[in-house]
Structures are given as structure tokens and as C-alpha cells.
Amino acid sequence: MTATAADAAIQLDLTKVNFDQDVTVLALKFKDKVQWQAPQEKEASLENVLNNKHIGSALNQIASTLHVGKNIFDHSGLTLDGMETKLPTGNLTNPAVLDWVKKNAEALYETGKGLPEGHYEGLSALSKDRQTLYLFVEGTPTGPIALKGIKNGIARIRVVGEGSMINHEIFNKLYWSSIPGIVYIQAPKERLDKNMTVIAVLLDSPLALHREKVGAIENNL
């Protein structure tokens, strides 16, 4: 594992880490006593993302802003298929980030706020018609990807930018209960992006969620 430090931030490269099947623990040893400082996050903007020299940080920022309902690609010149895009690029643009954006354009183009907490252990976004759920998967999962509380039926699941179909299974669904089962998605390692993979889950109708805490079914508006 390698680490680079700049502006009181540490960037860890975990691409070659042999992860534990359950929980991986990272130990960081410093030369001096550790001093903490409240992080000063830069406001997410398209320019900052495209010019970020650390691709992992840039992609996480993209996924995070989409997840909370802020789409920095609105009116940016990005096209649905990533072709003939007219994004504001320049000499500082990170070509790796730009290539990823074009490859996964459909998950960025006019998508909105992702799943509420408790439905997916990660970041996500929802298509404008609310029938395609985009899951952002960092690195290589150590097991199946789980979706909880999805009331809809699933038409198909695929890897964005590649088109490969992915199998899924549903567990703990009782025929007499209105509570949805847990959807387990098997993400094939050989098809994953080394930085961040986007998985598209096509639903049979606009997304509807089961929320046990409030005891009701509600739409993700």
C-alpha cells in the first residue's frame, strides 16, 4: 500500500491490497505525534472534479454529490452516451477522470438523489424517470452487493459503460409478507473498473421503497 500526503490530506492507494474476506484493518504509522484538523472540503464543482489529479478522490466526489441530489453535470455539455461531449476541459484536466466520465455518462446525465440510508451500503443515483438505479461500487467488493427494501421487480442488471449483464438473487422474501427480500448482486471481478464501477439496476416501475422504521411504503421523490 502506498500513501501520498498533500495539504493535510492523505491519499491511500488500495488497488494492490489483499483485502480480508470480512473486515480489513489498515494501520498508519506516523513519524510524529498525530495532530487532527477539521477537514476543509472544497465546494464540489465540475472544474474541481475534472482537474483533480487523484482519480479516486475525484470519482468519490462525483458519486457523493450525485447521491445527495446535486448534479454538477447539469448543463455542462455532457451527453447521455458520452459521445460528442463538450465538457469544459483544459490543460489541468485529468484525462483518466474525463475518460471515466464519458464511459459512465448515462449514470451522470440528468440523474438525481440516490437511495436513503439503509438500502445500500454505498453511494447511488437515480435516473430522471426513477426506473434505473445506479450503484457506485469502489474497488473490488469482498462479497455480493446487497440492496434492501426495494419493492419493485428487477428487469435486468448490467455494468455501465460495458453492457455486461449481471445475475442477482433474492433472499428472505416471504410470499405472505409485503416486506421485500434482500437483493444480492454478484459483481464479476474481471468486469469491474479498478477505480469505481457503476452498476445499473433497471426496475419494472418507478422506484418504491419499503421503510420499516415508519411502517409504510413511500416513493423516493
C-alpha positions as MATLAB code, in Angstrom:
seq = 'MTATAADAAIQLDLTKVNFDQDVTVLALKFKDKVQWQAPQEKEASLENVLNNKHIGSALNQIASTLHVGKNIFDHSGLTLDGMETKLPTGNLTNPAVLDWVKKNAEALYETGKGLPEGHYEGLSALSKDRQTLYLFVEGTPTGPIALKGIKNGIARIRVVGEGSMINHEIFNKLYWSSIPGIVYIQAPKERLDKNMTVIAVLLDSPLALHREKVGAIENNL';
ca = [
       0.000    0.000    0.000;
       1.296    3.463   -0.870;
       0.314    6.799    0.629;
       0.800   10.358   -0.561;
       0.228   13.467    1.540;
      -0.678   16.969    0.390;
      -2.468   19.895    2.032;
      -3.106   17.998    5.298;
      -4.784   15.175    3.357;
      -3.570   11.610    2.884;
      -4.369    9.651   -0.267;
      -4.160    5.855    0.151;
      -3.705    3.577   -2.857;
      -5.525    0.327   -2.047;
      -5.555   -1.124   -5.554;
      -2.975   -3.790   -4.658;
      -4.233   -4.587   -1.153;
      -5.241   -8.172   -0.423;
      -8.474   -7.491    1.440;
      -9.754   -9.749    4.211;
     -12.999  -11.502    3.325;
     -14.755   -9.957    6.335;
     -13.059   -6.760    7.561;
      -9.741   -5.251    6.526;
      -7.829   -3.169    9.089;
      -5.347   -0.509    7.958;
      -2.578    0.685   10.297;
      -0.969    4.076    9.639;
       2.303    4.837   11.428;
       3.452    8.457   11.563;
       6.883    9.917   12.314;
       5.456   12.455   14.755;
       2.503   12.651   17.111;
      -0.724   12.840   15.145;
      -2.453   16.212   15.141;
      -6.037   16.475   13.968;
      -7.541   19.292   11.973;
     -11.132   19.714   10.879;
     -11.244   18.954    7.146;
     -11.799   21.915    4.884;
     -13.767   20.471    1.992;
     -13.712   22.401   -1.241;
     -17.093   23.075   -2.717;
     -17.834   20.408   -5.301;
     -17.692   21.824   -8.788;
     -17.215   20.315  -12.221;
     -13.925   22.161  -12.680;
     -12.520   20.902   -9.364;
     -13.510   17.328  -10.168;
     -12.117   17.281  -13.702;
      -8.858   18.895  -12.553;
      -8.374   16.600   -9.554;
      -5.091   14.731  -10.056;
      -6.227   11.910   -7.762;
      -8.770    9.892   -9.729;
     -10.077    8.041   -6.678;
     -10.828   11.287   -4.873;
     -12.439   12.785   -7.989;
     -14.755    9.822   -8.578;
     -15.781    9.712   -4.942;
     -16.642   13.410   -5.141;
     -18.748   12.804   -8.251;
     -20.644    9.941   -6.625;
     -21.104   11.845   -3.350;
     -22.585   14.936   -4.981;
     -24.971   12.882   -7.111;
     -26.017   10.827   -4.083;
     -27.222   13.908   -2.202;
     -29.054   15.318   -5.225;
     -26.516   17.808   -6.553;
     -25.683   17.089  -10.182;
     -22.590   19.023  -11.230;
     -23.060   17.778  -14.802;
     -26.352   19.594  -15.420;
     -25.978   21.968  -18.383;
     -22.273   21.069  -18.603;
     -22.194   19.776  -22.166;
     -22.229   16.112  -21.123;
     -24.297   13.878  -23.408;
     -26.239   10.763  -22.442;
     -23.886    8.404  -24.266;
     -20.716   10.344  -23.514;
     -20.086   10.965  -27.211;
     -19.619   14.434  -28.655;
     -19.488   15.815  -25.137;
     -18.472   19.450  -24.703;
     -17.294   19.467  -21.086;
     -15.192   22.496  -20.022;
     -11.750   20.901  -20.162;
      -8.304   22.495  -20.152;
      -4.611   21.917  -19.558;
      -5.239   20.845  -15.954;
      -7.929   18.280  -16.806;
      -7.132   14.786  -15.554;
      -7.564   12.558  -18.653;
      -8.335    9.494  -16.503;
     -11.233   11.304  -14.819;
     -12.525   12.565  -18.158;
     -12.410    9.072  -19.674;
     -14.344    7.660  -16.708;
     -16.979   10.380  -17.000;
     -17.504    9.664  -20.705;
     -17.634    5.904  -20.111;
     -20.250    6.242  -17.351;
     -22.119    9.233  -18.779;
     -25.561    7.640  -18.577;
     -25.260    7.454  -14.777;
     -24.347   11.150  -14.592;
     -26.677   12.654  -17.182;
     -29.754   14.219  -15.517;
     -29.642   11.750  -12.621;
     -30.896   12.687   -9.187;
     -30.701   11.856   -5.498;
     -29.796    8.286   -4.601;
     -31.122    5.789   -2.068;
     -31.736    6.834    1.547;
     -29.539    5.318    4.247;
     -30.184    1.662    4.973;
     -30.981    0.496    1.447;
     -27.446    0.227    0.063;
     -24.044    0.403    1.763;
     -22.622    2.874   -0.701;
     -23.403    5.843   -2.944;
     -26.071    5.808   -5.628;
     -28.087    7.931   -8.068;
     -31.480    7.605   -9.740;
     -32.428    8.224  -13.355;
     -34.814   11.030  -14.244;
     -37.714    8.604  -14.768;
     -36.823    6.888  -11.453;
     -36.699    3.451  -13.065;
     -32.934    2.945  -13.230;
     -30.886    2.850  -10.075;
     -27.155    3.478  -10.418;
     -24.886    1.955   -7.774;
     -21.345    3.276   -7.377;
     -19.002    0.470   -6.360;
     -15.496    1.390   -5.229;
     -12.693   -1.098   -5.766;
     -13.431   -4.815   -5.613;
     -16.243   -5.995   -3.310;
     -15.360   -8.888   -0.991;
     -18.852  -10.346   -1.432;
     -22.185   -9.770   -3.166;
     -23.678   -6.275   -3.330;
     -26.854   -6.049   -1.256;
     -29.963   -3.949   -1.870;
     -32.633   -3.791    0.832;
     -36.212   -2.565    0.856;
     -36.661   -2.375   -2.913;
     -40.312   -3.090   -3.550;
     -40.008   -3.123   -7.359;
     -39.311   -6.077   -9.559;
     -35.938   -6.061  -11.312;
     -35.884   -6.266  -15.111;
     -32.113   -6.570  -15.506;
     -28.790   -5.504  -14.043;
     -25.702   -4.545  -16.028;
     -22.314   -2.869  -15.829;
     -22.490    0.709  -17.158;
     -20.125    1.524  -19.997;
     -19.621   -2.132  -20.794;
     -23.086   -3.630  -21.141;
     -22.379   -6.923  -19.375;
     -25.434   -8.402  -17.685;
     -25.132   -9.414  -14.028;
     -27.014  -12.112  -12.171;
     -28.885  -11.468   -8.947;
     -30.752  -13.454   -6.320;
     -33.442  -12.506   -3.821;
     -33.355  -13.903   -0.290;
     -35.641  -13.755    2.751;
     -38.751  -12.938    0.739;
     -41.836  -14.494    2.370;
     -44.733  -14.900   -0.040;
     -47.265  -13.759    2.545;
     -45.323  -10.633    3.598;
     -45.220   -7.196    1.980;
     -41.624   -6.772    3.124;
     -39.251   -7.104    0.128;
     -36.454   -9.626    0.164;
     -32.781   -8.680    0.029;
     -31.357   -8.436   -3.490;
     -27.850   -9.860   -3.795;
     -25.909   -8.829   -6.893;
     -22.866  -10.842   -7.921;
     -20.359   -8.408   -9.390;
     -17.810  -10.297  -11.540;
     -14.300   -9.149  -10.596;
     -12.982   -9.343  -14.148;
     -15.535   -6.750  -15.314;
     -15.030   -4.172  -12.583;
     -13.387   -0.787  -13.077;
     -10.202   -0.599  -10.990;
     -11.304    2.739   -9.518;
     -15.094    2.824   -9.430;
     -17.666    0.665  -11.204;
     -21.218    1.806  -11.906;
     -23.926   -0.864  -11.863;
     -27.304   -0.079  -13.410;
     -30.369   -1.748  -11.893;
     -33.357   -1.451  -14.246;
     -36.648   -1.650  -12.345;
     -40.060   -2.641  -13.685;
     -41.607    0.624  -12.422;
     -40.579    3.882  -10.738;
     -38.640    3.199   -7.555;
     -40.714    2.451   -4.468;
     -39.127    1.758   -1.100;
     -40.226   -0.113    1.978;
     -39.292    1.794    5.108;
     -39.639   -0.377    8.208;
     -38.906    2.444   10.635;
     -42.029    4.340    9.609;
     -44.029    1.213    8.792;
     -45.056    2.379    5.347;
     -44.204    2.251    1.684;
     -43.014    5.509    0.226;
     -41.659    6.769   -3.061;
     -38.155    8.243   -3.362;
     -39.058   11.668   -4.710;
];
